[in-house]
Amino acid sequence: MDTAAARKQCEAAAIMIDDEVVRLVARYSPAAAESIATLVATLAAALEALEEAQETQRLADEAIGHASIALGERAREVELLKRERDEA
């Protein structure tokens, strides 16, 4: 799931769980209100973790790309050295 979809789901959940609903639930069941608050906090934390994971993945992909380029350059250097050695 991408960040935009996750954010949309979190926002939808937050819209469905508005303050008035929490007040009404808290009035009759403080434990349920606490569960709702925990759910909303968990959704926010999950979204943040997803965004951090995607940034880490982007950085890893970038590092892999740089390493691949460097490896290709090194392989060409080795081939050139082998050719020079064989010609000598």
Backbone bond lengths (Angstrom), bond angles and torsions (degrees), N, CA, C in turn:
res aa  C-N    CA-C-N  psi(-1)  N-CA   C-N-CA  omega(-1)  CA-C   N-CA-C  phi
1 M - - - 1.458 - - 1.534 107.90 -
2 D 1.304 117.58 134.87 1.453 119.72 179.61 1.530 110.77 -85.27
3 T 1.309 115.45 169.25 1.462 121.10 -175.86 1.515 111.91 -61.81
4 A 1.316 116.88 -40.73 1.468 119.62 -177.80 1.526 110.91 -62.69
5 A 1.316 116.83 -42.78 1.470 120.00 178.98 1.519 110.81 -66.30
6 A 1.326 116.42 -41.34 1.467 119.95 179.05 1.520 110.51 -64.34
7 R 1.329 116.00 -42.77 1.466 119.98 179.22 1.530 110.09 -61.66
8 K 1.324 115.59 -42.31 1.465 119.82 179.95 1.529 110.62 -61.44
9 Q 1.328 116.52 -42.29 1.460 120.06 178.43 1.528 111.12 -64.39
10 C 1.330 116.79 -42.49 1.467 120.40 179.00 1.526 110.60 -63.24
11 E 1.328 116.20 -43.46 1.460 119.50 179.10 1.523 110.84 -64.57
12 A 1.326 116.75 -39.33 1.465 120.03 178.20 1.521 110.28 -63.34
13 A 1.322 116.78 -41.30 1.466 120.27 178.71 1.522 110.31 -64.78
14 A 1.326 116.21 -40.41 1.464 119.76 -179.87 1.524 110.79 -66.78
15 I 1.319 117.15 -36.58 1.467 120.46 177.99 1.527 109.48 -65.92
16 M 1.333 116.10 -42.21 1.456 119.67 -179.23 1.532 111.46 -68.21
17 I 1.324 117.33 -27.37 1.460 121.42 -178.59 1.529 107.15 -109.24
18 D 1.312 117.83 74.41 1.458 120.26 -178.51 1.528 110.99 -85.95
19 D 1.312 115.40 172.85 1.464 121.21 -175.17 1.524 112.78 -60.23
20 E 1.310 117.36 -38.80 1.467 120.14 -178.34 1.526 110.92 -63.56
21 V 1.316 115.86 -41.64 1.466 119.63 177.75 1.522 110.00 -62.08
22 V 1.328 116.26 -44.60 1.465 119.89 179.76 1.523 110.43 -61.79
23 R 1.324 117.88 -41.57 1.474 120.48 178.70 1.525 111.18 -61.92
24 L 1.323 116.16 -44.15 1.467 119.61 179.22 1.526 111.44 -64.16
25 V 1.316 115.81 -44.27 1.465 119.51 179.43 1.525 109.99 -64.50
26 A 1.338 116.63 -42.27 1.466 120.56 -179.08 1.522 111.18 -61.20
27 R 1.281 115.24 -33.97 1.467 120.12 -179.85 1.526 111.34 -62.48
28 Y 1.333 115.93 -39.12 1.464 120.26 -176.42 1.527 113.43 -101.03
29 S 1.315 116.53 -24.23 1.465 119.47 -178.72 1.528 110.21 -151.63
30 P 1.331 116.69 89.85 1.468 119.73 178.71 1.535 112.46 -56.55
31 A 1.322 117.12 -35.27 1.468 119.79 179.69 1.531 110.83 -64.43
32 A 1.333 116.73 -40.09 1.467 120.04 178.10 1.523 110.77 -66.17
33 A 1.324 116.86 -40.03 1.468 120.16 178.02 1.520 110.45 -62.73
34 E 1.325 116.10 -39.70 1.465 120.08 178.04 1.532 110.15 -65.20
35 S 1.320 116.55 -38.44 1.467 120.41 177.56 1.524 111.27 -63.53
36 I 1.318 116.27 -40.36 1.470 120.25 177.99 1.526 109.98 -63.82
37 A 1.325 116.95 -44.63 1.467 120.53 179.13 1.528 110.38 -61.43
38 T 1.324 116.51 -40.92 1.464 120.70 178.27 1.525 110.54 -64.26
39 L 1.324 116.77 -41.36 1.461 121.41 178.61 1.525 111.08 -60.13
40 V 1.316 116.68 -47.38 1.466 120.56 -179.58 1.530 110.23 -62.71
41 A 1.335 116.78 -43.45 1.469 120.26 178.44 1.529 110.57 -64.03
42 T 1.317 116.42 -39.30 1.461 120.60 179.58 1.527 110.94 -65.57
43 L 1.320 116.85 -40.07 1.465 120.17 177.64 1.526 110.66 -61.20
44 A 1.319 116.28 -43.81 1.466 119.89 179.44 1.526 110.67 -63.67
45 A 1.331 116.74 -43.49 1.464 120.36 179.27 1.527 111.10 -65.14
46 A 1.325 116.36 -38.65 1.465 119.98 178.94 1.524 111.02 -64.84
47 L 1.313 116.71 -40.34 1.460 120.43 178.26 1.528 110.55 -63.65
48 E 1.317 116.59 -43.94 1.466 120.43 178.47 1.530 110.51 -62.03
49 A 1.327 116.80 -42.95 1.465 120.55 178.70 1.525 110.93 -63.11
50 L 1.322 116.85 -39.55 1.461 121.00 177.91 1.524 110.72 -62.83
51 E 1.318 116.97 -44.13 1.465 120.50 179.23 1.524 110.73 -63.25
52 E 1.338 117.13 -41.52 1.464 120.71 178.40 1.527 110.84 -65.11
53 A 1.324 116.80 -40.42 1.465 120.47 179.04 1.523 110.81 -64.40
54 Q 1.323 116.47 -39.87 1.463 119.33 179.13 1.526 111.04 -67.04
55 E 1.322 117.55 -37.16 1.467 120.40 177.27 1.527 109.84 -66.59
56 T 1.326 116.78 -41.90 1.462 120.91 177.36 1.523 110.20 -61.35
57 Q 1.321 116.85 -42.68 1.463 121.14 178.29 1.525 110.81 -62.62
58 R 1.327 116.92 -41.42 1.468 120.75 178.77 1.527 110.43 -61.92
59 L 1.339 115.92 -45.01 1.462 120.02 179.54 1.527 111.24 -65.12
60 A 1.332 116.79 -39.15 1.464 120.60 178.20 1.525 110.38 -64.54
61 D 1.320 116.84 -43.65 1.465 120.61 178.01 1.526 110.91 -60.74
62 E 1.325 115.72 -40.80 1.463 120.39 178.59 1.529 110.42 -64.37
63 A 1.335 116.98 -43.71 1.463 121.12 179.42 1.528 110.83 -64.02
64 I 1.322 116.56 -40.36 1.468 120.65 178.10 1.527 109.93 -63.02
65 G 1.320 116.57 -40.65 1.458 120.35 177.87 1.520 111.86 -61.65
66 H 1.333 116.36 -44.87 1.469 120.19 178.58 1.530 110.66 -64.39
67 A 1.328 116.82 -42.16 1.463 120.68 179.79 1.522 110.69 -63.98
68 S 1.313 116.48 -38.89 1.458 120.95 179.53 1.527 110.82 -64.39
69 I 1.312 115.80 -42.20 1.469 120.06 177.78 1.522 110.05 -63.19
70 A 1.339 116.51 -45.90 1.464 120.64 -179.83 1.526 110.92 -62.69
71 L 1.323 116.55 -40.54 1.459 120.50 179.16 1.528 110.57 -64.45
72 G 1.319 116.55 -41.77 1.460 120.24 177.74 1.519 111.69 -62.45
73 E 1.329 116.25 -41.23 1.466 120.31 178.54 1.524 110.31 -64.74
74 R 1.325 116.32 -41.54 1.468 120.37 179.88 1.528 110.38 -65.23
75 A 1.328 116.70 -39.78 1.470 120.40 178.92 1.526 110.14 -62.87
76 R 1.325 117.27 -40.58 1.469 120.41 177.44 1.532 110.56 -64.19
77 E 1.327 117.00 -40.28 1.469 120.40 177.99 1.525 110.98 -62.14
78 V 1.327 116.42 -42.85 1.466 120.58 179.51 1.524 110.11 -63.29
79 E 1.319 116.91 -44.10 1.468 120.45 178.53 1.524 110.83 -61.38
80 L 1.317 116.61 -41.08 1.458 120.63 178.40 1.527 110.45 -63.76
81 L 1.322 117.26 -43.49 1.469 120.87 178.38 1.529 111.06 -63.85
82 K 1.326 117.55 -39.88 1.465 120.92 177.86 1.520 110.27 -62.96
83 R 1.333 116.09 -43.88 1.461 120.48 179.86 1.529 110.50 -62.59
84 E 1.327 116.30 -44.35 1.468 120.16 179.05 1.525 110.65 -62.63
85 R 1.343 115.96 -40.73 1.467 120.03 179.51 1.525 110.18 -64.63
86 D 1.326 117.06 -43.82 1.462 121.04 -178.62 1.528 111.53 -66.36
87 E 1.316 117.20 -33.04 1.462 121.12 179.63 1.521 111.67 -76.33
88 A 1.335 117.05 -22.37 1.472 120.32 -177.10 1.506 113.32 -76.99
